[in-house]
Amino acid sequence: MKEYISATAEDLDAVFGIVQSSIKEIYPKYYPREVVGFFSDLHSSENILKDIEDGLVGILIVDGIRVGTGCYKDNHITRVYVKPEYQGKGYGSYIMDCLEKYISENYFKAALDASLPASHLYEKRGYKTVEHCKYTVENGVILVYEVMEKVLSQNSTRIDYDGRRFTPLVNSENGEVDGNTIFHYRQNGFDFSAEYSGGEIKTGYMVGKVDQSGELDFYYEHLNLDNEIRAGRCHSVPTFNENGRLELHEKWQWLNGDCSTGESIVIEI
Protein backbone atom coordinates (compact mmCIF):
# COMPACT_ATOMS: atom_id res chain seq x y z
CA MET A 1 0.00 0.00 0.00
CA LYS A 2 1.29 3.44 -0.96
CA GLU A 3 0.05 6.82 0.22
CA TYR A 4 1.39 10.37 0.24
CA ILE A 5 0.03 12.37 3.16
CA SER A 6 0.72 15.63 4.96
CA ALA A 7 3.49 15.36 7.53
CA THR A 8 2.91 16.30 11.15
CA ALA A 9 5.32 17.22 13.92
CA GLU A 10 5.38 13.54 14.87
CA ASP A 11 6.96 12.82 11.48
CA LEU A 12 9.83 15.27 11.99
CA ASP A 13 12.43 12.66 12.89
CA ALA A 14 11.41 10.46 9.96
CA VAL A 15 11.52 13.32 7.44
CA PHE A 16 14.82 14.60 8.80
CA GLY A 17 16.30 11.11 8.61
CA ILE A 18 15.17 10.61 4.99
CA VAL A 19 16.64 13.94 3.93
CA GLN A 20 19.94 13.67 5.77
CA SER A 21 20.61 10.05 4.81
CA SER A 22 20.05 10.92 1.14
CA ILE A 23 22.34 13.94 1.32
CA LYS A 24 25.14 12.07 3.10
CA GLU A 25 25.03 9.02 0.83
CA ILE A 26 24.26 10.50 -2.59
CA TYR A 27 25.59 14.06 -2.67
CA PRO A 28 29.32 13.28 -2.10
CA LYS A 29 29.27 11.48 -5.48
CA TYR A 30 28.55 14.80 -7.21
CA TYR A 31 29.53 17.65 -4.88
CA PRO A 32 32.57 18.76 -2.86
CA ARG A 33 32.46 18.62 0.92
CA GLU A 34 31.45 22.28 1.28
CA VAL A 35 28.35 21.85 -0.90
CA VAL A 36 27.30 18.69 0.93
CA GLY A 37 27.59 20.60 4.19
CA PHE A 38 25.56 23.48 2.79
CA PHE A 39 22.63 21.19 1.90
CA SER A 40 22.85 19.38 5.22
CA ASP A 41 22.61 22.69 7.11
CA LEU A 42 19.89 24.03 4.80
CA HIS A 43 17.65 21.07 5.58
CA SER A 44 18.03 21.26 9.34
CA SER A 45 15.40 19.86 11.67
CA GLU A 46 14.43 23.44 12.56
CA ASN A 47 13.75 24.36 8.93
CA ILE A 48 11.87 21.12 8.29
CA LEU A 49 9.73 21.60 11.40
CA LYS A 50 8.80 25.12 10.31
CA ASP A 51 7.69 23.82 6.91
CA ILE A 52 5.70 21.03 8.57
CA GLU A 53 3.96 23.56 10.80
CA ASP A 54 3.15 25.62 7.71
CA GLY A 55 1.55 22.57 6.10
CA LEU A 56 4.07 22.37 3.25
CA VAL A 57 5.62 18.93 3.83
CA GLY A 58 4.36 15.52 2.73
CA ILE A 59 5.59 12.04 3.49
CA LEU A 60 5.33 8.90 1.36
CA ILE A 61 4.40 5.76 3.27
CA VAL A 62 4.78 2.37 1.58
CA ASP A 63 3.51 -0.68 3.46
CA GLY A 64 3.74 1.28 6.70
CA ILE A 65 7.31 2.45 6.10
CA ARG A 66 8.16 6.14 5.63
CA VAL A 67 10.32 6.05 2.51
CA GLY A 68 10.20 9.54 0.99
CA THR A 69 9.26 13.15 1.46
CA GLY A 70 8.45 16.25 -0.55
CA CYS A 71 7.81 19.91 0.09
CA TYR A 72 6.44 22.87 -1.83
CA LYS A 73 5.73 26.52 -1.24
CA ASP A 74 3.44 28.35 -3.64
CA ASN A 75 4.45 26.82 -7.00
CA HIS A 76 8.03 25.99 -6.01
CA ILE A 77 8.92 22.35 -5.34
CA THR A 78 11.65 21.75 -2.76
CA ARG A 79 13.16 18.98 -0.66
CA VAL A 80 12.12 15.88 -2.61
CA TYR A 81 14.05 12.94 -1.17
CA VAL A 82 13.70 9.16 -1.07
CA LYS A 83 15.67 6.89 1.26
CA PRO A 84 18.71 5.60 -0.64
CA GLU A 85 17.66 1.96 -0.27
CA TYR A 86 14.25 2.74 -1.81
CA GLN A 87 15.48 4.74 -4.78
CA GLY A 88 14.95 3.45 -8.31
CA LYS A 89 11.44 2.18 -7.54
CA GLY A 90 9.50 5.16 -8.91
CA TYR A 91 8.78 6.67 -5.49
CA GLY A 92 10.40 10.01 -6.35
CA SER A 93 8.26 10.29 -9.49
CA TYR A 94 5.17 9.48 -7.45
CA ILE A 95 5.97 12.26 -4.99
CA MET A 96 6.50 14.67 -7.89
CA ASP A 97 3.13 13.66 -9.36
CA CYS A 98 1.45 14.49 -6.06
CA LEU A 99 3.23 17.83 -5.68
CA GLU A 100 2.42 18.89 -9.25
CA LYS A 101 -1.22 17.98 -8.70
CA TYR A 102 -1.41 20.15 -5.58
CA ILE A 103 0.31 23.06 -7.30
CA SER A 104 -1.93 22.86 -10.38
CA GLU A 105 -4.94 23.72 -8.24
CA ASN A 106 -3.66 27.30 -7.89
CA TYR A 107 -0.83 27.82 -10.37
CA PHE A 108 -0.15 27.32 -14.06
CA LYS A 109 3.50 26.32 -13.72
CA ALA A 110 5.63 24.36 -11.27
CA ALA A 111 9.19 25.49 -10.56
CA LEU A 112 12.20 23.91 -8.88
CA ASP A 113 15.95 24.26 -8.40
CA ALA A 114 17.84 21.32 -9.92
CA SER A 115 21.42 20.21 -9.58
CA LEU A 116 23.21 19.68 -12.86
CA PRO A 117 23.23 15.85 -12.51
CA ALA A 118 19.47 15.86 -11.79
CA SER A 119 18.39 18.35 -14.45
CA HIS A 120 18.08 15.67 -17.16
CA LEU A 121 15.70 13.71 -14.94
CA TYR A 122 13.44 16.72 -14.63
CA GLU A 123 13.68 17.36 -18.36
CA LYS A 124 12.08 13.94 -18.87
CA ARG A 125 9.15 15.17 -16.78
CA GLY A 126 8.71 18.21 -19.03
CA TYR A 127 10.72 20.78 -17.09
CA LYS A 128 12.75 23.35 -18.99
CA THR A 129 15.68 25.42 -17.73
CA VAL A 130 14.84 29.11 -17.42
CA GLU A 131 17.96 30.28 -15.57
CA HIS A 132 21.48 29.09 -14.79
CA CYS A 133 22.48 30.08 -11.25
CA LYS A 134 25.55 30.06 -9.01
CA TYR A 135 25.78 30.30 -5.24
CA THR A 136 28.95 30.68 -3.18
CA VAL A 137 29.22 28.41 -0.16
CA GLU A 138 32.02 27.77 2.38
CA ASN A 139 35.63 28.38 1.31
CA GLY A 140 34.50 30.12 -1.87
CA VAL A 141 33.21 26.89 -3.43
CA ILE A 142 30.58 27.54 -6.12
CA LEU A 143 27.30 25.62 -6.21
CA VAL A 144 25.91 25.57 -9.76
CA TYR A 145 22.24 24.76 -10.30
CA GLU A 146 19.37 25.21 -12.75
CA VAL A 147 16.04 26.96 -12.18
CA MET A 148 13.50 24.89 -14.10
CA GLU A 149 9.78 25.28 -14.86
CA LYS A 150 7.03 23.08 -16.21
CA VAL A 151 3.65 24.06 -17.65
CA LEU A 152 1.13 21.93 -15.77
CA SER A 153 -1.58 21.96 -18.43
CA GLN A 154 -0.52 20.80 -21.88
CA ASN A 155 -3.78 20.34 -23.79
CA SER A 156 -5.58 23.65 -23.37
CA THR A 157 -5.04 27.10 -21.91
CA ARG A 158 -5.28 27.24 -18.15
CA ILE A 159 -7.52 30.30 -18.35
CA ASP A 160 -10.29 30.92 -20.86
CA TYR A 161 -10.31 34.67 -21.48
CA ASP A 162 -13.35 34.66 -23.74
CA GLY A 163 -15.94 37.17 -22.49
CA ARG A 164 -13.83 38.51 -19.63
CA ARG A 165 -13.49 42.25 -18.99
CA PHE A 166 -10.53 44.07 -17.43
CA THR A 167 -9.61 47.56 -16.32
CA PRO A 168 -6.18 49.00 -15.42
CA LEU A 169 -5.17 48.90 -11.77
CA VAL A 170 -1.61 50.23 -12.15
CA ASN A 171 0.18 51.72 -15.15
CA SER A 172 3.50 53.41 -15.91
CA GLU A 173 3.41 57.16 -16.48
CA ASN A 174 4.17 56.75 -20.18
CA GLY A 175 1.09 54.56 -20.66
CA GLU A 176 -2.19 55.92 -22.02
CA VAL A 177 -4.84 53.66 -20.49
CA ASP A 178 -6.28 54.34 -17.03
CA GLY A 179 -9.03 53.23 -14.68
CA ASN A 180 -11.66 54.49 -17.11
CA THR A 181 -10.48 52.17 -19.87
CA ILE A 182 -12.34 48.87 -20.30
CA PHE A 183 -10.92 45.86 -22.16
CA HIS A 184 -13.23 43.22 -23.66
CA TYR A 185 -11.32 39.96 -24.22
CA ARG A 186 -12.04 37.25 -26.77
CA GLN A 187 -10.40 33.83 -27.13
CA ASN A 188 -10.73 31.00 -29.64
CA GLY A 189 -8.41 28.11 -28.81
CA PHE A 190 -4.98 29.70 -28.47
CA ASP A 191 -5.95 32.81 -30.48
CA PHE A 192 -6.59 35.98 -28.51
CA SER A 193 -8.11 39.37 -29.37
CA ALA A 194 -9.63 42.30 -27.49
CA GLU A 195 -11.26 45.67 -27.95
CA TYR A 196 -10.80 48.56 -25.55
CA SER A 197 -11.93 52.15 -25.08
CA GLY A 198 -12.51 54.76 -22.40
CA GLY A 199 -10.44 57.39 -20.66
CA GLU A 200 -7.82 58.70 -23.09
CA ILE A 201 -8.64 55.98 -25.63
CA LYS A 202 -11.22 56.44 -28.39
CA THR A 203 -10.92 52.91 -29.70
CA GLY A 204 -8.31 50.19 -29.53
CA TYR A 205 -7.62 46.60 -30.58
CA MET A 206 -5.34 43.79 -29.41
CA VAL A 207 -4.42 40.55 -31.16
CA GLY A 208 -2.10 37.74 -30.11
CA LYS A 209 -1.72 34.26 -28.67
CA VAL A 210 -2.33 32.50 -25.34
CA ASP A 211 0.01 29.73 -24.17
CA GLN A 212 -0.99 26.72 -22.06
CA SER A 213 -0.19 28.52 -18.82
CA GLY A 214 -2.49 31.42 -19.72
CA GLU A 215 0.29 33.89 -20.48
CA LEU A 216 -0.47 36.32 -23.30
CA ASP A 217 1.71 37.74 -26.06
CA PHE A 218 -0.01 40.36 -28.19
CA TYR A 219 0.20 43.55 -30.20
CA TYR A 220 -2.03 46.53 -29.47
CA GLU A 221 -3.08 49.58 -31.47
CA HIS A 222 -5.37 52.44 -30.55
CA LEU A 223 -6.53 55.94 -31.41
CA ASN A 224 -6.27 58.36 -28.49
CA LEU A 225 -8.16 61.60 -27.79
CA ASP A 226 -5.41 63.58 -29.55
CA ASN A 227 -6.19 61.57 -32.69
CA GLU A 228 -2.78 59.91 -32.51
CA ILE A 229 -2.39 56.29 -33.55
CA ARG A 230 -0.26 54.44 -31.00
CA ALA A 231 0.93 50.85 -31.29
CA GLY A 232 2.92 48.46 -29.13
CA ARG A 233 3.51 44.92 -27.96
CA CYS A 234 2.95 43.30 -24.58
CA HIS A 235 3.61 40.16 -22.55
CA SER A 236 1.04 39.47 -19.84
CA VAL A 237 1.25 36.99 -16.93
CA PRO A 238 -1.92 35.96 -15.06
CA THR A 239 -2.22 35.54 -11.32
CA PHE A 240 -5.03 35.47 -8.77
CA ASN A 241 -4.89 38.00 -5.95
CA GLU A 242 -5.77 37.29 -2.32
CA ASN A 243 -9.43 38.02 -3.07
CA GLY A 244 -9.50 35.48 -5.89
CA ARG A 245 -9.69 38.10 -8.65
CA LEU A 246 -7.73 37.55 -11.85
CA GLU A 247 -4.92 40.05 -12.46
CA LEU A 248 -2.67 40.35 -15.49
CA HIS A 249 0.84 41.65 -14.83
CA GLU A 250 2.12 43.20 -18.03
CA LYS A 251 5.39 44.38 -19.54
CA TRP A 252 4.98 46.39 -22.73
CA GLN A 253 6.78 48.59 -25.25
CA TRP A 254 5.60 51.26 -27.64
CA LEU A 255 6.47 50.53 -31.27
CA ASN A 256 6.09 54.16 -32.37
CA GLY A 257 6.71 57.50 -30.74
CA ASP A 258 9.54 57.26 -28.20
CA CYS A 259 9.44 53.41 -28.21
CA SER A 260 9.67 53.47 -24.40
CA THR A 261 8.80 50.52 -22.15
CA GLY A 262 6.44 50.22 -19.22
CA GLU A 263 4.59 47.94 -16.85
CA SER A 264 0.97 47.69 -15.86
CA ILE A 265 -1.53 45.55 -14.00
CA VAL A 266 -5.08 45.06 -15.20
CA ILE A 267 -7.76 43.42 -13.05
CA GLU A 268 -10.88 41.55 -14.04
CA ILE A 269 -14.19 43.35 -13.45
C-alpha positions in Angstrom: 0.0 0.0 0.0 1.3 3.4 -1.0 0.1 6.8 0.2 1.4 10.4 0.2 0.0 12.4 3.2 0.7 15.6 5.0 3.5 15.4 7.5 2.9 16.3 11.2 5.3 17.2 13.9 5.4 13.5 14.9 7.0 12.8 11.5 9.8 15.3 12.0 12.4 12.7 12.9 11.4 10.5 10.0 11.5 13.3 7.4 14.8 14.6 8.8 16.3 11.1 8.6 15.2 10.6 5.0 16.6 13.9 3.9 19.9 13.7 5.8 20.6 10.0 4.8 20.1 10.9 1.1 22.3 13.9 1.3 25.1 12.1 3.1 25.0 9.0 0.8 24.3 10.5 -2.6 25.6 14.1 -2.7 29.3 13.3 -2.1 29.3 11.5 -5.5 28.6 14.8 -7.2 29.5 17.6 -4.9 32.6 18.8 -2.9 32.5 18.6 0.9 31.4 22.3 1.3 28.4 21.9 -0.9 27.3 18.7 0.9 27.6 20.6 4.2 25.6 23.5 2.8 22.6 21.2 1.9 22.9 19.4 5.2 22.6 22.7 7.1 19.9 24.0 4.8 17.6 21.1 5.6 18.0 21.3 9.3 15.4 19.9 11.7 14.4 23.4 12.6 13.7 24.4 8.9 11.9 21.1 8.3 9.7 21.6 11.4 8.8 25.1 10.3 7.7 23.8 6.9 5.7 21.0 8.6 4.0 23.6 10.8 3.1 25.6 7.7 1.5 22.6 6.1 4.1 22.4 3.2 5.6 18.9 3.8 4.4 15.5 2.7 5.6 12.0 3.5 5.3 8.9 1.4 4.4 5.8 3.3 4.8 2.4 1.6 3.5 -0.7 3.5 3.7 1.3 6.7 7.3 2.5 6.1 8.2 6.1 5.6 10.3 6.0 2.5 10.2 9.5 1.0 9.3 13.2 1.5 8.4 16.3 -0.6 7.8 19.9 0.1 6.4 22.9 -1.8 5.7 26.5 -1.2 3.4 28.4 -3.6 4.4 26.8 -7.0 8.0 26.0 -6.0 8.9 22.4 -5.3 11.7 21.8 -2.8 13.2 19.0 -0.7 12.1 15.9 -2.6 14.0 12.9 -1.2 13.7 9.2 -1.1 15.7 6.9 1.3 18.7 5.6 -0.6 17.7 2.0 -0.3 14.2 2.7 -1.8 15.5 4.7 -4.8 15.0 3.5 -8.3 11.4 2.2 -7.5 9.5 5.2 -8.9 8.8 6.7 -5.5 10.4 10.0 -6.4 8.3 10.3 -9.5 5.2 9.5 -7.4 6.0 12.3 -5.0 6.5 14.7 -7.9 3.1 13.7 -9.4 1.4 14.5 -6.1 3.2 17.8 -5.7 2.4 18.9 -9.3 -1.2 18.0 -8.7 -1.4 20.2 -5.6 0.3 23.1 -7.3 -1.9 22.9 -10.4 -4.9 23.7 -8.2 -3.7 27.3 -7.9 -0.8 27.8 -10.4 -0.1 27.3 -14.1 3.5 26.3 -13.7 5.6 24.4 -11.3 9.2 25.5 -10.6 12.2 23.9 -8.9 15.9 24.3 -8.4 17.8 21.3 -9.9 21.4 20.2 -9.6 23.2 19.7 -12.9 23.2 15.9 -12.5 19.5 15.9 -11.8 18.4 18.3 -14.5 18.1 15.7 -17.2 15.7 13.7 -14.9 13.4 16.7 -14.6 13.7 17.4 -18.4 12.1 13.9 -18.9 9.1 15.2 -16.8 8.7 18.2 -19.0 10.7 20.8 -17.1 12.7 23.4 -19.0 15.7 25.4 -17.7 14.8 29.1 -17.4 18.0 30.3 -15.6 21.5 29.1 -14.8 22.5 30.1 -11.3 25.6 30.1 -9.0 25.8 30.3 -5.2 29.0 30.7 -3.2 29.2 28.4 -0.2 32.0 27.8 2.4 35.6 28.4 1.3 34.5 30.1 -1.9 33.2 26.9 -3.4 30.6 27.5 -6.1 27.3 25.6 -6.2 25.9 25.6 -9.8 22.2 24.8 -10.3 19.4 25.2 -12.7 16.0 27.0 -12.2 13.5 24.9 -14.1 9.8 25.3 -14.9 7.0 23.1 -16.2 3.7 24.1 -17.6 1.1 21.9 -15.8 -1.6 22.0 -18.4 -0.5 20.8 -21.9 -3.8 20.3 -23.8 -5.6 23.6 -23.4 -5.0 27.1 -21.9 -5.3 27.2 -18.2 -7.5 30.3 -18.3 -10.3 30.9 -20.9 -10.3 34.7 -21.5 -13.3 34.7 -23.7 -15.9 37.2 -22.5 -13.8 38.5 -19.6 -13.5 42.3 -19.0 -10.5 44.1 -17.4 -9.6 47.6 -16.3 -6.2 49.0 -15.4 -5.2 48.9 -11.8 -1.6 50.2 -12.1 0.2 51.7 -15.2 3.5 53.4 -15.9 3.4 57.2 -16.5 4.2 56.7 -20.2 1.1 54.6 -20.7 -2.2 55.9 -22.0 -4.8 53.7 -20.5 -6.3 54.3 -17.0 -9.0 53.2 -14.7 -11.7 54.5 -17.1 -10.5 52.2 -19.9 -12.3 48.9 -20.3 -10.9 45.9 -22.2 -13.2 43.2 -23.7 -11.3 40.0 -24.2 -12.0 37.2 -26.8 -10.4 33.8 -27.1 -10.7 31.0 -29.6 -8.4 28.1 -28.8 -5.0 29.7 -28.5 -6.0 32.8 -30.5 -6.6 36.0 -28.5 -8.1 39.4 -29.4 -9.6 42.3 -27.5 -11.3 45.7 -28.0 -10.8 48.6 -25.6 -11.9 52.2 -25.1 -12.5 54.8 -22.4 -10.4 57.4 -20.7 -7.8 58.7 -23.1 -8.6 56.0 -25.6 -11.2 56.4 -28.4 -10.9 52.9 -29.7 -8.3 50.2 -29.5 -7.6 46.6 -30.6 -5.3 43.8 -29.4 -4.4 40.5 -31.2 -2.1 37.7 -30.1 -1.7 34.3 -28.7 -2.3 32.5 -25.3 0.0 29.7 -24.2 -1.0 26.7 -22.1 -0.2 28.5 -18.8 -2.5 31.4 -19.7 0.3 33.9 -20.5 -0.5 36.3 -23.3 1.7 37.7 -26.1 0.0 40.4 -28.2 0.2 43.5 -30.2 -2.0 46.5 -29.5 -3.1 49.6 -31.5 -5.4 52.4 -30.6 -6.5 55.9 -31.4 -6.3 58.4 -28.5 -8.2 61.6 -27.8 -5.4 63.6 -29.5 -6.2 61.6 -32.7 -2.8 59.9 -32.5 -2.4 56.3 -33.6 -0.3 54.4 -31.0 0.9 50.9 -31.3 2.9 48.5 -29.1 3.5 44.9 -28.0 2.9 43.3 -24.6 3.6 40.2 -22.5 1.0 39.5 -19.8 1.3 37.0 -16.9 -1.9 36.0 -15.1 -2.2 35.5 -11.3 -5.0 35.5 -8.8 -4.9 38.0 -6.0 -5.8 37.3 -2.3 -9.4 38.0 -3.1 -9.5 35.5 -5.9 -9.7 38.1 -8.6 -7.7 37.6 -11.8 -4.9 40.0 -12.5 -2.7 40.3 -15.5 0.8 41.6 -14.8 2.1 43.2 -18.0 5.4 44.4 -19.5 5.0 46.4 -22.7 6.8 48.6 -25.2 5.6 51.3 -27.6 6.5 50.5 -31.3 6.1 54.2 -32.4 6.7 57.5 -30.7 9.5 57.3 -28.2 9.4 53.4 -28.2 9.7 53.5 -24.4 8.8 50.5 -22.2 6.4 50.2 -19.2 4.6 47.9 -16.8 1.0 47.7 -15.9 -1.5 45.5 -14.0 -5.1 45.1 -15.2 -7.8 43.4 -13.0 -10.9 41.5 -14.0 -14.2 43.4 -13.5 
